[in-house]
């Protein structure tokens, strides 16, 4: 058992809650990520509290209601949630779990507040997530030496029997290793490979896998660590669109770093820095960018060939749409998300193409109809920086140029809006008909190609129609 004289800095509201629970006769113990992150000096907003020596969930719920709106999210295994003052609190009774089927819901759960901390913690995944903290004794409870593993930056499973019962833990190992830059213990690695070989991962709901990828992308300084582990553990067999990137050659002049897999991982790490530098805070936007970079070269294995001693991948951006949809379909059902990622994949070369061709404003306006230009520039920048070329300054030239042009037109984050709408035609005396579509397209083409004002477009319409 590891002890310290310095209390974990918990919010005042939680201190009051713990006192209230103690007054009931319960023994509340902080456990899981909030204790782990204390040692890693990370900000904590989510707190898990396991309540020992008190069996009445109803009395606990009554006590918690003094502090805010309490929700019961797992009556069969006793979990109460409370959101207050910007913090998320989960309160649970100690329990043991037994797998009784293939589904993630196929667990027999038995709550028992008289379990010892060690007996309750054995169901957890990794030693670093099984450290408890007794606030009143100011004492850490560490039955599996998780504190030492934190110090040594090792990710280690607790119990072989319980670990293999939830195959999601393989993905959790991947995202934890990437987030904290920890090494996976050799025995744990062997166990993960065993789970992968058993095909247990096939039974995981896509929503659960998506959540682990989300943490990998949003909480890692180097997502590449996680993807290298996906490769090492054999998980890429479930994502063949990614697996075929390994060994897919690229022209060494433009990609001296190696194959498409290496390039993709370098791009992911570059995107982390770009997002931080550009102060992108919207999670949805960040995930769109990460998946776009992950998928941006999925088309290369379908078209890479050597022509006159030069390796080419013509049309890989459009050929990448089908594998992108295939990959994302195993992670999410959200069509809008898939459409956004596909638009970024399909157009990821456009900033350089337009820049080198010194394209006119009409090309940029038409591009805004296909993709968010600001997001596209971030993807393009990560793509360019994610390689071992010497002069990386040129990476900024094309994206800065395109973004400046788009901002001038006020279309960096939205598609250009038609100046002439159906109601304008009615105001001009036209009656609604099939001809409307033709006239509106004619008006929009004038706007895009000739940068005409609304009045000038109206004049052209009246002359023609």
Buried (B, 14 or more C-beta within 10 A) or exposed (E): EEEEEEEBEBBEBBEEBBEBBBEBEBBBBBBBBBBBBBBEEBEBEEBBBBBBEBBBBEBBBEBBEEBBEBEEEBEEBBBBBBEBEEBEBBBBBBBBBEBEEEEBEEBEBEBEBEBEBBBBBBBBBBBBBBBBBBBEEEBBBBBBBBBBBBEEEBBBBBBEEBBBBBBBBBBBBBBBBBBBEBBBBEEBBEBBBEBBEEEBBEEBEEEBBBBBBBBBBBBBBBBBBBBBBBBBBBBBEBBEBBBBBBEBBBEEEEBEBBBBBBBBBBBBBBBBEBBEEEEBEEEEBBBBBBBBBBBBBBBBBBBBEEEEEEBBBEEBBBBBBBBBBBBBEEBBEEEEBBEBBBBBBBBBBBBBBBBEEEBEBBBBBBBBEBBBBBBBBBBBBBBBBBBEBEEBEEBEBBBBBBBEBBEEBEBBEEBBEBBBEBEBBEEEEBEEEEEBEEBBEBBBEBBBBEEBEEEBBBEBBEEEE
